[in-house]
Structure formats: C-alpha cells, structure tokens
C-alpha cells in the first residue's frame, strides 16, 4: 500500500491537474462532462458510475485501470494481489498519522477513508476493497480535495460486473 499510495500521490500532483478533456479533432472532446452511462473497465470486465465521464487508462502497477477526471481526480482500480482485512488496512494507515479515520463495512468488502496534512498540504486517502465474481478488487486514490475523495468512494461502491 505504501508504494501504491506514494505513486498515486506523485501521479495526482503531476498529472492530476492536467485532467482535462482532450480535443478529438472533430470539434468535440474525447469524454464530455455530460457522459451518460457507466464507465467501462475493459481489462477487468467491470464498470462503475463516476462523475464527469473520466478517461480510462492502464493502471500504474498491477492489473487494472487508472481513471482521471475533474470529478474524481485520479483513481486506480486493480485486482488485489493479496486480500487485506479492514484491520490490516487501518494498521497500514497508521504510518500516515491519519485524522478523521472512517471505516465502513460493505456486504462484499469495506471502505477506509482518512486525511492528513503533509508537506504538500492536506491529503485525502481512500481505499476500498470489493469482492466481485470471485476476485478481490482495490479501488484507491490520494488527493488534495475532499470532494474528489467522496466522489471516489461513491464510484467504488458502484463497482460491478460489466454489462
């Protein structure tokens, strides 16, 4: 979790601000803010509901996807290499001196959120685990906006098998 969090923090601060729709050369954008329907995650065979129709790319580490958009910042959805309990995730979070730690059990996993203040200011951490179709998926972000962290939690809760 440490490596993934640090990579996600670095990615968010370097690429996150550039999360704008790209011109597709036809006078439109690659993904519009009014995007309708679920966001497809083809490598995982899953989909979720995320605000603003985020762009979907390859995960930085592991098997999965990196999603970027103004509503969510940058978030990662990957197959979990090792299932982790909520208590183990809380213990890992201790290294960040977490504030406002909140844990929520889900019928098929859990949600862990917290924030801290570091040298770059306030950081909001989200880690969600979901068991879907016999696999465990982790959905994560670390960003500088509470609203994006809340949007990531909401999106991760909608993670499901693709239609």
C-alpha positions in Angstrom: 0.0 0.0 0.0 2.9 2.4 0.7 4.4 2.2 -2.8 1.0 2.4 -4.4 0.0 5.4 -2.3 3.2 7.2 -2.9 3.0 6.6 -6.7 -0.6 7.7 -6.7 0.3 10.9 -4.7 3.0 11.7 -7.2 0.8 10.9 -10.1 -2.0 13.0 -8.8 0.2 16.1 -8.3 1.9 15.8 -11.6 -0.8 14.5 -14.0 -4.0 15.2 -12.0 -4.0 19.0 -12.8 -3.9 18.1 -16.5 -7.1 16.0 -16.3 -9.0 18.0 -18.9 -10.9 16.8 -21.8 -8.8 16.5 -24.9 -9.9 17.7 -28.3 -10.7 14.8 -30.5 -10.0 16.8 -33.7 -13.7 16.9 -34.6 -14.7 19.9 -32.5 -15.7 17.7 -29.6 -14.0 16.2 -26.6 -12.8 12.7 -26.0 -15.1 12.4 -23.0 -17.6 15.1 -22.1 -18.8 16.1 -18.7 -22.3 15.1 -19.7 -21.1 11.5 -20.4 -24.1 9.1 -19.9 -24.0 5.6 -18.7 -21.4 3.6 -16.7 -17.6 3.9 -17.1 -16.4 0.6 -18.6 -13.2 -1.1 -17.3 -12.4 -3.5 -20.1 -9.3 -5.1 -18.6 -11.3 -6.1 -15.5 -14.7 -6.8 -17.1 -16.2 -4.3 -14.7 -18.0 -1.0 -14.8 -18.8 1.8 -12.3 -20.6 5.1 -12.2 -18.2 8.0 -12.0 -18.9 11.7 -12.3 -17.9 13.5 -15.5 -17.1 10.6 -17.7 -13.5 10.1 -16.7 -10.8 8.9 -19.1 -9.8 5.3 -18.6 -6.1 4.2 -19.0 -3.8 1.5 -17.8 -3.0 1.1 -14.1 0.4 2.3 -13.0 1.0 -1.0 -11.1 -0.8 -4.3 -11.4 -3.7 -5.5 -13.5 -6.3 -2.8 -13.8 -7.1 0.8 -14.8 -6.2 4.4 -13.8 -9.2 6.8 -14.2 -8.8 10.6 -14.5 -11.4 13.3 -14.4 -12.3 16.5 -12.8 -14.9 14.9 -10.5 -12.6 12.2 -9.2 -9.0 13.5 -9.8 -7.0 10.3 -10.4 -8.1 6.9 -9.0 -6.9 3.4 -9.5 -8.9 0.1 -9.8 -6.9 -3.1 -9.7 -7.0 -6.7 -8.9 -5.8 -7.1 -5.3 -2.7 -9.3 -5.3 -3.3 -10.1 -1.6 -6.6 -9.8 0.1 -6.4 -7.4 3.0 -8.7 -7.1 6.0 -10.0 -3.8 7.2 -7.9 -4.1 10.4 -4.8 -4.6 8.3 -5.6 -1.5 6.2 -6.1 0.5 9.4 -2.7 -0.6 10.6 -1.1 0.4 7.3 -2.8 3.8 7.6 -1.1 4.5 10.9 2.1 5.4 9.1 0.4 8.5 7.7 -0.8 9.7 11.1 -4.4 9.6 10.0 -7.0 12.1 11.0 -10.8 11.5 10.6 -10.3 7.8 10.0 -13.6 6.2 9.0 -14.2 2.6 8.3 -17.3 1.2 6.7 -18.0 -2.4 6.1 -19.7 -3.3 2.9 -21.6 -6.6 2.1 -18.7 -7.6 -0.2 -15.8 -5.6 1.3 -15.0 -2.4 3.0 -14.2 1.3 2.7 -11.4 3.1 4.6 -11.0 6.9 4.4 -8.8 9.4 6.3 -6.9 12.6 5.8 -3.6 14.0 6.9 -1.5 17.1 6.4 1.9 16.7 4.8 4.5 19.0 3.3 2.2 19.5 0.2 -0.8 20.4 2.3 -3.9 18.4 3.1 -4.2 14.9 1.6 -7.4 12.7 1.4 -6.9 8.9 1.3 -9.5 6.4 0.0 -9.1 2.6 -0.1 -12.0 0.4 -1.0 -11.9 -3.4 -1.3 -14.7 -5.3 -3.1 -15.1 -9.0 -3.8 -16.8 -9.4 -7.2 -17.1 -12.6 -9.1 -14.5 -14.5 -7.0 -11.8 -11.8 -7.3 -10.8 -9.0 -4.9 -10.5 -5.5 -6.3 -9.0 -2.5 -4.7 -10.1 1.0 -5.6 -7.8 3.8 -4.3 -7.0 7.4 -4.5 -4.9 10.0 -2.6 -5.8 13.6 -3.5 -5.9 17.1 -2.3 -9.7 17.6 -2.4 -12.3 16.2 -0.1 -15.0 16.4 -2.7 -13.0 14.2 -5.1 -12.3 11.6 -2.3 -16.0 11.5 -1.6 -16.7 11.0 -5.4 -14.2 8.1 -5.5 -15.9 6.4 -2.5 -19.3 6.8 -4.2 -17.9 5.5 -7.5 -16.1 2.5 -5.9 -19.4 1.5 -4.2 -21.0 1.1 -7.7 -18.2 -1.2 -9.0 -19.9 -4.2 -10.6 -19.6 -6.8 -13.4 -19.8 -5.1 -16.8 -22.9 -5.4 -18.9 
